[in-house]
């Protein structure tokens, strides 16, 4: 049995930063993650993706952010159970929780923080009948290493931050030989500055922007050679390319977490924004896994949620030290 103060389910950026915040209050943390390494999606899916909304970093690669968070958490000596998904949670008579993984590893703590990101996920794929024939043969749903596209012609589809950011990065760094961005609407869902940058880069020829259009077909002999694009007014057109990268996001599923008794809304865990607690006292949900009115799925917001959740957890574990907690919060004292 692994005993600690806080069990954190999910070793992504929000979980790792929570270790730091807990450490300032001398609370020990142990993290559980189904992936074999810390970092969540930032390490597993897009380690080379630039992130622009972390305070103090005009731009930081996702993998570098994880390295920095690991370094920041290191002085507090967190424990890790990696490569094992958390499967069940049980409450003991003394009020502590026992979290058991798929391999039977048991963890005990008075506080559980669910920071599982999107949970179990798979990419959203466009409805193209033969798309599976070209997967890993010119079609990728995730960009792990941009150097893979060095000197290649790339068609990116999507209108969110991921599609915008990668189109900008591959074109601005002159990695791809050609970048075509296809979006079915004339407006985008991404950050306004990224949208404006794409428009500006399209204006000077760095990006070929095709809006009000969709990729409806893929063709090639053994590997991808061209895509068919259906434009709302111009009809069907063919584009020669080496890679088609549809970035339509991920389809999330909570997996076993959905059966733990926490209140679920919109396939996410409903929380109280006072401290991001769930309907079960002692269990919190932070980061993309939770939902509340005006929720924003940003790493920055997850940092905020984890910080407040730790303060609440401290008060639950040490109800006699509320004055120390207040002093630590107001004056930024590291510890008590």
PyMOL commands that set and color helices and strands:
alter all, ss='L'
color gray80, all
select helices_A, chain A and resi 13-24+41-44+62-74+131-134+146-149+161-172+192-203+255-259+287-289+299-317+319-331
alter helices_A, ss='H'
color red, helices_A
select strands_A, chain A and resi 2-3+6-9+29-33+50-51+60-61+79-82+86-91+97-101+106-109+111-114+120-123+153-157+178-183+208-211+213-219+226-231+235-240+243-246+250-253+264-265+268-270+283-285+290-291
alter strands_A, ss='S'
color yellow, strands_A
deselect
rebuild
show_as cartoon
